[in-house]
Amino acid sequence: MFVDSIAQSIVDDVVTRLGVRVNIMDEHGVIIASSDRSRVGTVHEGAVRVLRTGAPLSLTRDAARTLGGTQAGVNLPLLVDGRITGVVGVRGEPDEVGEIARAVARLAELMMMRETFAGEVGWRHQVRRQTVGDLLAGRLTEAGWRQGQQLGGCRVEAPFALFAVRGGGLDPGPGGEPREPYRLLETDEHTTLIVPDGTGTVWIVSGGDPAALRHRLSRLCARDPAAGVLDAGRSEDFPTLLERAERARLALRRPLTGEVRLADLELVVLLGRLDEDVRSAAADRILGPLSAELRRTLRVYFELNRGVAESADRLRVHRNTLTYRLGRITELTGRDPRIFRDAVALQAALYLDDPA
């Protein structure tokens, strides 16, 4: 929960700097800090709705008249470690104060996190985790990026390099030492962000020349055959980093093994933007009744650029067996994986069929 004095100090600072009216509400929708002190202790109906739905609420002057204790403005949930802990509201027409509201919410979240983890060794890394999480979710602004770095004790400047790593021992796990990944990669934690996302993926954002870091990640893959590294490339500015982060997140809907460039996964990214129902229906329609064995055969065949000898070796079957399976796939789907046009459709369907 937010400490009331901290909440009020944020409100006072915003009012002084920006001249807008701000409310901060607790997890029950009660105003605990406000530019209008007379409202403290009252229930904000807009905040109650945000807490109930988990979604932002923007109200024009006309719409606000239908809710008690509410005025025109933008109300945003305050998230700490993925949990809604309160609401921030900025008064005004949504198209005029939307950006300000997002900046205030971001500052409030970071200050809440600082209060929550004060006195703990890993609190700065919690701020870093929140910052990268917001980056991946697409809700981080450039101002929020700067605030996160300031409170997280680092300074990562453009050009940026973005990597995602699975395996290789980089994820310290719950209660693990957050500095350990920096030690393993011989990386300065003041110029690099290394953050696990809780799904087994570790995200790395580095400033400057990534050549040395890329080399160490290659060595990590060489030591652990099950490890995977996604190189999302170079971003000259923050908007490009935000866009690459979204594409990288979509690309990681499929398994990651070895060293892979984001530029080589454009089809995966494109398909990843489709609605889940559309994805499932297309995969079922194209792959039809193929068994798990035939689907694996196709995956290996495409991974090895449709090389028959190499695919047979990887699958540990005779070349004639592989040829038979490819023929069987053609019979069942009406598409021949040895023909380029059909291979494209089948490979796209396999991407759609991969678990998210």
C-alpha positions in Angstrom: 0.0 0.0 0.0 1.1 3.6 -0.7 2.3 5.6 2.3 0.0 8.7 2.4 2.8 11.2 2.9 4.7 9.8 -0.1 1.5 10.1 -2.2 0.9 13.6 -1.2 4.5 14.6 -1.9 4.1 13.3 -5.5 0.9 15.2 -5.9 2.4 18.4 -4.6 5.4 18.1 -6.9 3.2 17.5 -9.9 1.0 20.5 -9.1 4.0 22.7 -8.7 5.7 21.6 -11.9 2.8 21.0 -14.2 -0.1 22.9 -12.8 -2.6 20.0 -13.1 -4.9 18.6 -10.5 -4.1 15.1 -9.3 -5.6 12.5 -7.0 -4.0 9.3 -5.8 -6.4 6.6 -4.5 -5.6 3.5 -2.5 -6.6 -0.1 -3.2 -10.2 0.6 -2.0 -10.7 3.7 -4.2 -10.4 6.1 -1.3 -8.5 9.3 -2.1 -5.3 9.4 0.0 -3.6 12.4 -1.6 -5.1 15.2 -3.7 -4.4 18.7 -5.0 -7.7 19.4 -3.4 -7.1 18.5 0.3 -10.9 18.6 1.0 -11.3 15.4 -1.1 -8.9 13.3 0.9 -10.8 10.4 2.6 -13.6 10.4 0.1 -14.4 7.6 -2.3 -13.5 8.1 -6.0 -16.1 6.2 -8.1 -13.8 6.3 -11.2 -11.0 4.6 -9.2 -13.4 2.0 -7.9 -14.3 1.1 -11.5 -10.6 1.0 -12.5 -9.9 -1.3 -9.5 -12.8 -3.6 -10.5 -12.0 -3.8 -14.2 -8.2 -3.4 -14.1 -8.5 -1.1 -17.1 -7.8 2.6 -17.5 -10.8 5.0 -17.3 -10.9 8.2 -19.4 -13.9 10.4 -18.8 -14.9 13.6 -20.7 -16.8 16.3 -18.8 -20.2 14.9 -19.9 -19.4 11.3 -19.0 -18.1 12.3 -15.6 -21.5 13.6 -14.6 -22.8 10.0 -14.5 -20.3 8.9 -11.7 -20.4 10.2 -8.2 -17.3 11.9 -6.8 -15.7 12.0 -10.2 -14.7 14.7 -12.6 -13.4 14.8 -16.2 -9.9 13.2 -16.5 -7.8 10.1 -16.9 -7.6 7.4 -14.2 -4.9 4.8 -14.4 -4.2 1.7 -12.3 -1.0 1.7 -10.3 0.9 -1.6 -10.8 3.7 -2.9 -8.6 5.1 -6.3 -9.6 2.0 -7.0 -11.7 -0.5 -6.2 -8.9 -2.9 -3.2 -8.9 -2.2 -1.3 -5.6 -4.0 1.9 -6.3 -5.2 4.4 -8.9 -3.9 7.8 -10.0 -6.2 10.4 -11.6 -5.4 13.6 -13.4 -8.2 16.1 -14.0 -8.9 17.5 -17.4 -10.1 16.4 -20.8 -8.5 13.1 -21.7 -6.9 14.3 -25.0 -5.2 17.1 -23.1 -3.9 15.3 -19.9 -3.5 11.7 -21.1 0.3 11.9 -21.5 0.7 13.7 -18.2 -1.4 11.1 -16.4 0.8 8.3 -17.7 3.9 10.1 -16.6 2.5 10.7 -13.1 1.3 7.0 -12.8 4.8 5.8 -13.8 6.4 8.1 -11.1 3.9 6.9 -8.5 4.6 3.2 -9.3 8.3 3.7 -9.0 8.0 5.5 -5.7 5.7 2.9 -4.4 8.2 0.3 -5.3 11.0 2.2 -3.7 8.9 2.4 -0.5 8.0 -1.3 -0.6 11.5 -2.5 -1.1 13.3 0.1 1.0 16.1 -1.5 3.0 16.3 -4.6 0.8 19.3 -5.4 -1.3 17.3 -6.1 -4.4 15.0 -3.1 -4.5 16.8 -1.3 -7.3 16.6 -4.5 -9.3 12.8 -4.6 -8.6 12.6 -1.2 -10.2 14.6 -2.4 -13.2 12.3 -5.4 -13.5 9.2 -3.1 -13.5 10.8 -0.9 -16.1 11.7 -3.7 -18.5 8.3 -5.3 -17.9 6.6 -2.0 -18.9 8.8 -1.8 -21.9 7.8 -5.3 -23.1 4.1 -4.5 -22.4 4.3 -1.4 -24.6 3.2 0.9 -21.8 6.5 2.6 -21.1 7.1 6.2 -22.2 10.5 7.8 -22.8 10.0 9.8 -19.6 9.2 6.6 -17.7 12.3 5.0 -19.2 14.4 7.8 -17.8 12.6 7.7 -14.4 13.1 3.9 -14.1 16.8 4.2 -14.8 17.2 7.0 -12.3 15.5 5.0 -9.5 17.1 1.8 -10.7 20.6 3.2 -10.4 21.7 2.8 -14.0 22.1 4.8 -17.2 21.5 2.9 -20.4 21.8 5.3 -23.4 21.2 4.9 -27.1 22.1 3.2 -29.3 20.5 0.3 -27.5 21.0 -3.4 -28.0 18.2 -5.8 -27.0 18.6 -9.5 -26.3 16.4 -12.3 -24.9 17.9 -15.4 -23.4 16.4 -18.7 -22.4 18.5 -21.2 -20.4 22.2 -20.8 -19.8 21.8 -20.2 -16.1 21.1 -16.5 -16.3 17.8 -16.5 -14.5 18.6 -16.3 -10.7 15.2 -17.6 -9.8 13.1 -16.5 -6.8 15.3 -15.3 -4.0 18.4 -15.5 -6.2 21.1 -12.9 -6.3 20.1 -10.3 -8.9 23.7 -9.3 -9.5 24.7 -12.9 -10.6 23.7 -12.5 -14.3 25.9 -9.4 -14.5 28.8 -11.4 -13.1 28.3 -14.3 -15.5 28.2 -12.0 -18.5 31.0 -9.7 -17.1 28.7 -6.7 -17.6 28.5 -3.4 -15.9 25.1 -3.1 -14.1 25.3 0.7 -14.4 25.1 0.6 -18.2 23.0 -2.6 -18.7 19.7 -3.9 -17.6 19.4 -7.7 -17.1 16.0 -8.7 -16.0 14.2 -12.1 -15.7 10.5 -11.9 -16.6 9.2 -14.9 -14.6 8.7 -17.1 -17.7 12.2 -18.4 -18.0 13.3 -15.6 -20.3 16.0 -13.1 -19.3 15.9 -9.7 -21.1 19.0 -7.6 -21.6 19.1 -4.0 -22.7 22.5 -2.6 -23.2 23.8 0.8 -24.3 26.7 1.4 -26.7 28.6 -1.2 -28.7 27.2 -4.7 -27.9 30.0 -6.7 -29.6 31.6 -7.9 -26.3 28.2 -8.8 -24.8 27.1 -10.6 -28.0 30.4 -12.6 -27.8 29.7 -13.7 -24.2 26.2 -14.7 -25.1 27.6 -16.8 -27.9 29.9 -18.6 -25.4 26.9 -19.2 -23.1 25.1 -20.9 -26.0 28.1 -23.0 -26.8 28.3 -24.2 -23.2 24.6 -25.1 -23.0 23.1 -26.7 -26.1 19.6 -26.1 -24.7 20.1 -22.3 -24.3 18.8 -19.8 -26.8 19.6 -16.2 -27.5 17.4 -13.8 -29.5 19.3 -10.8 -30.9 16.8 -8.1 -31.5 19.3 -5.8 -33.1 20.3 -2.2 -32.7 17.9 0.7 -31.8 19.1 4.2 -32.4 16.4 5.8 -30.1 13.8 4.8 -27.6 10.8 4.6 -29.9 12.7 2.0 -32.0 13.6 0.1 -28.9 9.9 0.0 -27.9 9.0 -1.4 -31.3 11.7 -4.0 -31.3 10.7 -5.1 -27.8 7.2 -5.7 -29.0 8.4 -7.7 -32.0 10.8 -9.7 -29.8 8.0 -10.6 -27.4 5.9 -11.9 -30.3 8.9 -13.8 -31.7 9.3 -15.7 -28.4 5.9 -17.3 -28.7 7.9 -20.1 -30.4 10.8 -22.2 -28.8 14.2 -20.5 -28.8 17.3 -22.6 -29.2 20.7 -21.5 -30.3 21.5 -18.0 -31.6 18.7 -16.4 -33.6 18.3 -12.9 -35.1 15.0 -11.1 -34.8 15.3 -10.1 -38.5 15.1 -13.8 -39.4 11.7 -14.2 -37.6 9.6 -11.6 -39.4 7.1 -14.3 -40.4 6.8 -15.4 -36.7 6.3 -11.8 -35.6 3.7 -11.1 -38.3 1.7 -14.2 -37.4 2.0 -13.5 -33.7 -0.1 -10.4 -34.2 -3.1 -12.5 -35.1 -6.0 -13.1 -32.8 -5.6 -16.4 -30.9 -8.8 -17.9 -32.4 -7.6 -17.0 -35.9 -4.2 -18.6 -35.2 -5.8 -21.8 -34.0 -8.3 -22.1 -36.8 -5.7 -21.5 -39.5 -3.3 -24.1 -38.0 -6.1 -26.6 -37.9 -7.2 -25.9 -41.4 -3.7 -26.2 -42.9 -2.1 -28.9 -40.9 -5.3 -31.0 -40.8 -4.9 -34.5 -39.3 -1.1 -34.6 -39.2 0.2 -36.6 -36.2 2.7 -35.2 -33.7 5.4 -37.3 -35.5 4.6 -35.8 -38.9 4.5 -32.3 -37.5 7.9 -32.8 -35.9 9.2 -34.2 -39.2 8.0 -31.0 -40.9 9.6 -28.8 -38.3 13.0 -30.5 -38.7 12.7 -30.5 -42.5 12.1 -26.7 -42.5 14.7 -26.0 -39.9 17.3 -27.7 -42.1 16.2 -25.8 -45.2 14.5 -28.9 -46.6 17.7 -30.9 -46.8 16.7 -34.5 -47.1 20.0 -36.1 -45.9 20.4 -33.7 -43.0 16.8 -34.0 -41.9 16.9 -37.8 -42.0 20.0 -37.7 -39.8 18.4 -35.4 -37.3 15.3 -37.5 -37.2 17.4 -40.7 -37.1 15.5 -42.3 -39.9 16.4 -43.7 -43.3 16.1 -41.2 -46.2 13.4 -43.4 -47.7 11.4 -43.1 -44.5 11.6 -39.4 -44.6 10.5 -39.4 -48.3 7.6 -41.6 -47.3 6.6 -39.2 -44.5 6.8 -36.2 -46.8 4.5 -38.0 -49.3 2.1 -38.8 -46.5 2.0 -35.1 -45.4 1.1 -34.2 -49.0 -1.7 -36.8 -49.0 -3.2 -35.6 -45.7 -2.9 -31.8 -46.2 -3.0 -31.4 -50.0 0.2 -29.4 -49.8 3.7 -30.8 -50.8 6.4 -29.4 -48.5 8.9 -30.0 -51.4 7.2 -27.2 -53.4 8.0 -23.7 -52.3 4.5 -22.3 -52.3 3.1 -25.2 -50.3 6.2 -25.1 -47.9 5.4 -21.5 -47.0 1.9 -22.3 -46.0 2.9 -25.3 -44.0 5.7 -23.5 -42.2 3.4 -20.6 -41.4 0.9 -23.1 -39.9 3.6 -24.7 -37.8 4.4 -21.3 -36.4 0.7 -20.8 -35.6 0.6 -24.3 -34.0 3.5 -23.6 -31.6 2.3 -23.0 -28.0 2.4 -19.4 -27.0 
